[in-house]
Amino acid sequence: MLRCKPEEGRRLLQFTNKPISTISTFLCFSGQNHFQTAFKKQFGITPNEYRRKRL
């Protein structure tokens, strides 16, 4: 389940302009830092880095 959340976050970062704080809350992470840590662990970059590279 924990691996699914960063994947869904990746999709939201790619296809929406929602703030990372909103995405982390939507995915039921305890905080934005927890989401960023899980995302970086799975993809090797932070959500901010991912979003910048996708633009």
CNS distance restraints for C-alpha pairs under 8 A (distance, minus, plus):
assign (resid   1 and name CA) (resid   5 and name CA) 6.80 0.50 0.50
assign (resid   2 and name CA) (resid   6 and name CA) 7.36 0.50 0.50
assign (resid   3 and name CA) (resid   7 and name CA) 6.73 0.50 0.50
assign (resid   3 and name CA) (resid  42 and name CA) 7.37 0.50 0.50
assign (resid   4 and name CA) (resid   8 and name CA) 6.22 0.50 0.50
assign (resid   5 and name CA) (resid   9 and name CA) 6.10 0.50 0.50
assign (resid   5 and name CA) (resid  27 and name CA) 6.34 0.50 0.50
assign (resid   6 and name CA) (resid  10 and name CA) 6.06 0.50 0.50
assign (resid   6 and name CA) (resid  35 and name CA) 7.26 0.50 0.50
assign (resid   6 and name CA) (resid  38 and name CA) 6.46 0.50 0.50
assign (resid   6 and name CA) (resid  39 and name CA) 5.08 0.50 0.50
assign (resid   6 and name CA) (resid  42 and name CA) 7.19 0.50 0.50
assign (resid   7 and name CA) (resid  11 and name CA) 6.52 0.50 0.50
assign (resid   7 and name CA) (resid  39 and name CA) 7.98 0.50 0.50
assign (resid   8 and name CA) (resid  12 and name CA) 6.30 0.50 0.50
assign (resid   8 and name CA) (resid  27 and name CA) 8.00 0.50 0.50
assign (resid   9 and name CA) (resid  13 and name CA) 6.07 0.50 0.50
assign (resid   9 and name CA) (resid  23 and name CA) 6.51 0.50 0.50
assign (resid   9 and name CA) (resid  24 and name CA) 7.57 0.50 0.50
assign (resid   9 and name CA) (resid  27 and name CA) 7.43 0.50 0.50
assign (resid   9 and name CA) (resid  39 and name CA) 7.87 0.50 0.50
assign (resid  10 and name CA) (resid  14 and name CA) 6.13 0.50 0.50
assign (resid  10 and name CA) (resid  47 and name CA) 7.61 0.50 0.50
assign (resid  11 and name CA) (resid  15 and name CA) 6.02 0.50 0.50
assign (resid  12 and name CA) (resid  16 and name CA) 5.39 0.50 0.50
assign (resid  12 and name CA) (resid  17 and name CA) 7.93 0.50 0.50
assign (resid  12 and name CA) (resid  18 and name CA) 7.50 0.50 0.50
assign (resid  12 and name CA) (resid  23 and name CA) 7.15 0.50 0.50
assign (resid  13 and name CA) (resid  17 and name CA) 6.83 0.50 0.50
assign (resid  13 and name CA) (resid  18 and name CA) 7.24 0.50 0.50
assign (resid  13 and name CA) (resid  20 and name CA) 7.71 0.50 0.50
assign (resid  13 and name CA) (resid  47 and name CA) 7.42 0.50 0.50
assign (resid  13 and name CA) (resid  50 and name CA) 7.82 0.50 0.50
assign (resid  13 and name CA) (resid  51 and name CA) 6.05 0.50 0.50
assign (resid  14 and name CA) (resid  51 and name CA) 6.65 0.50 0.50
assign (resid  14 and name CA) (resid  54 and name CA) 6.74 0.50 0.50
assign (resid  18 and name CA) (resid  22 and name CA) 6.33 0.50 0.50
assign (resid  18 and name CA) (resid  23 and name CA) 6.61 0.50 0.50
assign (resid  19 and name CA) (resid  23 and name CA) 6.42 0.50 0.50
assign (resid  20 and name CA) (resid  24 and name CA) 6.09 0.50 0.50
assign (resid  20 and name CA) (resid  32 and name CA) 7.03 0.50 0.50
assign (resid  20 and name CA) (resid  47 and name CA) 7.38 0.50 0.50
assign (resid  20 and name CA) (resid  48 and name CA) 7.96 0.50 0.50
assign (resid  21 and name CA) (resid  25 and name CA) 6.27 0.50 0.50
assign (resid  21 and name CA) (resid  31 and name CA) 7.66 0.50 0.50
assign (resid  21 and name CA) (resid  32 and name CA) 5.39 0.50 0.50
assign (resid  22 and name CA) (resid  26 and name CA) 6.03 0.50 0.50
assign (resid  23 and name CA) (resid  27 and name CA) 6.16 0.50 0.50
assign (resid  24 and name CA) (resid  28 and name CA) 6.33 0.50 0.50
assign (resid  24 and name CA) (resid  29 and name CA) 5.39 0.50 0.50
assign (resid  24 and name CA) (resid  30 and name CA) 7.87 0.50 0.50
assign (resid  24 and name CA) (resid  31 and name CA) 6.51 0.50 0.50
assign (resid  24 and name CA) (resid  32 and name CA) 5.47 0.50 0.50
assign (resid  24 and name CA) (resid  35 and name CA) 5.66 0.50 0.50
assign (resid  25 and name CA) (resid  29 and name CA) 5.81 0.50 0.50
assign (resid  25 and name CA) (resid  30 and name CA) 7.40 0.50 0.50
assign (resid  25 and name CA) (resid  31 and name CA) 6.92 0.50 0.50
assign (resid  25 and name CA) (resid  32 and name CA) 7.49 0.50 0.50
assign (resid  29 and name CA) (resid  34 and name CA) 6.30 0.50 0.50
assign (resid  29 and name CA) (resid  35 and name CA) 5.93 0.50 0.50
assign (resid  30 and name CA) (resid  34 and name CA) 6.41 0.50 0.50
assign (resid  30 and name CA) (resid  35 and name CA) 7.93 0.50 0.50
assign (resid  31 and name CA) (resid  35 and name CA) 6.60 0.50 0.50
assign (resid  32 and name CA) (resid  36 and name CA) 6.16 0.50 0.50
assign (resid  33 and name CA) (resid  37 and name CA) 6.09 0.50 0.50
assign (resid  34 and name CA) (resid  38 and name CA) 6.22 0.50 0.50
assign (resid  35 and name CA) (resid  39 and name CA) 5.97 0.50 0.50
assign (resid  36 and name CA) (resid  40 and name CA) 6.04 0.50 0.50
assign (resid  36 and name CA) (resid  46 and name CA) 5.94 0.50 0.50
assign (resid  36 and name CA) (resid  47 and name CA) 6.20 0.50 0.50
assign (resid  37 and name CA) (resid  41 and name CA) 6.08 0.50 0.50
assign (resid  37 and name CA) (resid  46 and name CA) 7.62 0.50 0.50
assign (resid  38 and name CA) (resid  42 and name CA) 6.28 0.50 0.50
assign (resid  39 and name CA) (resid  43 and name CA) 5.97 0.50 0.50
assign (resid  39 and name CA) (resid  44 and name CA) 7.56 0.50 0.50
assign (resid  39 and name CA) (resid  45 and name CA) 7.27 0.50 0.50
assign (resid  39 and name CA) (resid  46 and name CA) 6.33 0.50 0.50
assign (resid  39 and name CA) (resid  47 and name CA) 6.59 0.50 0.50
assign (resid  40 and name CA) (resid  44 and name CA) 4.67 0.50 0.50
assign (resid  40 and name CA) (resid  45 and name CA) 4.72 0.50 0.50
assign (resid  40 and name CA) (resid  46 and name CA) 4.92 0.50 0.50
assign (resid  40 and name CA) (resid  47 and name CA) 7.30 0.50 0.50
assign (resid  41 and name CA) (resid  45 and name CA) 7.79 0.50 0.50
assign (resid  45 and name CA) (resid  49 and name CA) 6.05 0.50 0.50
assign (resid  45 and name CA) (resid  50 and name CA) 6.42 0.50 0.50
assign (resid  46 and name CA) (resid  50 and name CA) 6.20 0.50 0.50
assign (resid  47 and name CA) (resid  51 and name CA) 6.13 0.50 0.50
assign (resid  48 and name CA) (resid  52 and name CA) 6.20 0.50 0.50
assign (resid  49 and name CA) (resid  53 and name CA) 6.22 0.50 0.50
assign (resid  50 and name CA) (resid  54 and name CA) 6.25 0.50 0.50
assign (resid  51 and name CA) (resid  55 and name CA) 6.51 0.50 0.50
